[in-house]
């Protein structure tokens, strides 16, 4: 199974599930197999796609992950750039804004420390 086709999202009770994304009657579901008879209904506002890349510890990197880049002493989050049709590392600058950088330039030194849904304070604390 190729990781870049995986998605994760939160169920209505707040648990994270990952697998294949299905859409039916304006609802979103994630199952562990393509075409599986059982799937979890998920909150559409929490759907994240897997980048297919791994951080320095071997963990899969997902859209909306918050990461530290140890070699460059920076942090930010992983986002999707619609115009470029690709994932980017949104580096948090000292003034609280973000600068998009190519994810491949940083992936070898990235370490996942959270995500923008559960740990947004990690980014807010970085600019204080």
Secondary structure, 3 states (H helix, E strand, C coil): CCHHHCEEEEECCCCEEEEEEEEECCEEEEECCCCCCCCEEECHHHCEEEEEEECCCCCEEECCEEEEECCCCEEEEEEEECCCCEEEEEEECCCCCEEEEEHHHCHHHEEEEEECCCCCHHHHHHCC
